[in-house]
Amino acid sequence: MQRFFIILGILIGVLGLSFTSSMAQVPSDCQVSSDVVAEIRQMLTAIDNQIYELWTPDEIACACIEIYYNDPPTADFHEQVVRSAIILLGKTGDKRAVPVLIDAIETHAPQALYALGNFPTVEALEALTANIRNEDPEARENAAEGLRRMPSPGKEIPEGWTQALKKAINEINEWLKIEDEPTFIEYFRDARANLTELLEKATVSQTE
């Protein structure tokens, strides 16, 4: 009997650690009800009829983060729902999305990389740069797409922004010596032009 309780305690500890690890990835300021998560999840299954005006931007972002990390793999439409949550999260403009999208590169690289192009942060820029040489053609294409769509952070230049831009430009220059897909070459050239423009803006802003 004692052995049984010891084993039970170990199992509970393991389950508790697993639960904590999963929940730890959801930001502590994401206070969204399970009902809202369920409602938004249901909407994510309706590809052609997604209406999100019923919820606040904060609810949408937090629900998408919760779904990405904790949607049960055995749930109906799981893969579609998680993929759609990543895409929607990228449209929120919520800065809490960036670390989640970086995590999502491991599971849904094309969608995550495309979405990161909406966030003018050093972390997003570095993640996109790291995937310029991604062996998955769709992921590499969307890394280029993310870089060519990357907006300006405005007048408040993040620390390390200009260095990250220079690194990205150099990495593109090196990769263009190897890339042999004509469409991708065009995308990377466009990305380089965009990043060069962002670098010029940042340089001007820092000297003003």
N, C-alpha and C positions, 0 to 999 in steps of 0.2 A: 504493500500500500504506500509506504514511504517513497519507494521508487517511482510509483505512479505520479505522486504529487511533484516530485522533482522534475520528471519529464514534462508534466503539465506546466510547471513554472517556466521551464526553458522555452516551451512552445509559445506561451503568452509573451515572454520577453522578446522572442524573435518577431512575433506578430506586432508587438508594440513598437519595436525598433523600425520595422518595415513601414508601419503607418506613419510614424514620426518623420522618417526620411522622406516619404512621399509628400506629406503635408508641409514639410519644411520648405519646399520649393514654391509654395504659394505665398505671395507677400502677406505679411501680417496685417497690412491695412486693407486687404481684400475681404471686406465683410459683406458677403452676398448670400442671400438665403438659398437653401436647397431647392425651394420652389422656383426661384428665378433661374437657377442653373438648369433645372429640368425643362423649363419653358424655352429657354434659349437653345438648349440641346435639341429639343423637338424642332425648333425653327431651322437648325443646322441640317436637318435631314431633308428639308424642302428646298432643293437646289434652285428651283425656278420661282420660288415664292417666299423670299426672305424679307420680312418687314421688321425692323428693329426699333421703330419709334416708340414702342411700348416701354422701353427700358432706358435708363440713363447710360451715358458713355462709360461711367465707372462700373455699372452693373455688367455691361457687355464685356468689358475688358477682363474683369475679375472672373466672370463666368467662363470665358474662353480659357483663361489660365487654369482654372479649376478643372475644366473638361480635359485640357491637354494632359495634365499630370495624373488625374484620378478617374477618368472615364474607364469603366471596367472593359477589358479586352473582349469579354464575352457578350457585351451589350449589343443590341441590334444596331446596325449601321455604324459600328464603332469606328472603323477606318475612315469612312466618309465624314463622320462627325468630327473626329480629331483633325483631319485635313482641313475641313471647312473652318474649324475653330482657329487654326493657325492663320489661315487667309484673312478671316475677319479680325483677328487680333492685330494683324499688320495694318489694318485700316483705321484703327482706333486713335492712333497718335499718342497713346498712353506709353510713357517711358518705361513703365514696368514691363512692357512687352518685350523689350530688347533682350534681357537675359533668358527669357522663356524661348524666344525665337532662336537664340544661339543654341540653347539646349536642343531645340527641335531640328537643328541641322543634322543631328545624329539619326533621327527617325524619318523626317520629311524634308530633306535638303532643298529640293526645288521650291517648295512653297515657302519655307522659312527664309531662304536667301532672297527671294523676290520681295518678301514682306520687309526684310531688314533695310531695303532701299528706301523706305519711307522715313527712316529715323537718322537724322544727322548727328550721330554720336560717335565718339572714338571707338567704342566697343563694336557697334554695328559695322563701321568702316573696316575695322581690323578683321572681323569675322568674314566679311565679303572678300577682302584681300586674300585671306587664307584659303579661300575656295576658288581662286582664279585657276588653279591647276587641278581642280576636282576631276577625277577620272570619269564620273558620271556626266555625260554630255548635257543632260537637262539641268543638272545642278550647276555646271560650269556656265551654261548659257544664262541662268538666272542670277549667278554671281555678277556676270557682266551687266545684266539688265538692272540689277540693284545698284551697281556703281554708276551707271549712266543716268539713273533716276534720282540719285542721292541729292536731296535739297541742301540749301545753305542753312547753317544753324543760326544765321542772323548776326547781329552785332556782338552777341555774347559768345565769343569763340571758346569752345571747351579746351581745357588743358590737353596738349598732345595732339590737337586736331591737325595742325599744319604738318607735323612729323608723320602722322598717319596718312595724310594725303600724299606726301612725297613718297612714302613707302609703297602705297597703292599704285601710283603712277609708274614707279620703277618696276614693280612686279608686272604690270601690264606690258611695259616695254619689253621685258624679258620674255614674257609669254607669247607676245606677238611674233617672236622669232620662231616659235614652235607651232602655234595654232595653225591648222590647215583647213578648218571649216570656214568657207567664205562668209556665211552669215554671222558666225561668232567673231570673226575678224572685224566685221563692221561694228558689231556691238561693243567690242573692246576698244575700238578706236573712238567710238562715241563716248564710252565711259572715260577714256583718257581725256578727251576734250572737256567733259563735264568736271572732272576732278581738277584739271588745270585751271578752269574758271573758278572753281571753289577755292583753290589755293590762292589765286590772285586776289579774290575778294577778302579772304582771311588776312592776307598780308597787308592789304590796304587798311582794313579795319584795325589791325594791331598797331599801325603806325599813326593812326589818327589821334 
